Amino acid sequence: MKHIEAKQTSIENKDRKIRDPRIRQFYIPEDLEEHSLLEDCWISIHDKVLDISPLLIRNKNSLLVKPLLLSAGSDISHWFDKKTGEPITKIDADLGKRVPVLPEGRYLHIPSPTPIAENEEIPAIPWWRDN
């Protein structure tokens, strides 16, 4: 069974909380599975356990919450490059440019690869980088 190590810090911000390692040194996948609701949503990315509940609650009316909620309570490391920590990308032949690989669809803070009519606000620091 794979253990998921808690990040060695206790940080809280508007979009997520990194779990305090004094509470637990390691999380196993079953620990994450218990937190799979909009109001109580944990995910892990490359051995970091993140509580993204505040982010999801604030954006609950956005369709871009759906991919994160579908993956709630699980590891989404395969969405992110291990070296850079950024979403994995590929070259889209139709668009002729690099775009994120989105296994569950576009999620919060990922810009649309094509122009969109609505004024979508993409923060300068996306939730996965917001320490």
Summary of the structure (lengths in Angstrom):
residues: 131
radius of gyration: 15.1
end to end distance: 28.2
largest distance: 48.7
contacts: 345
relative contact order: 0.16
helix: 17%
strand: 24%
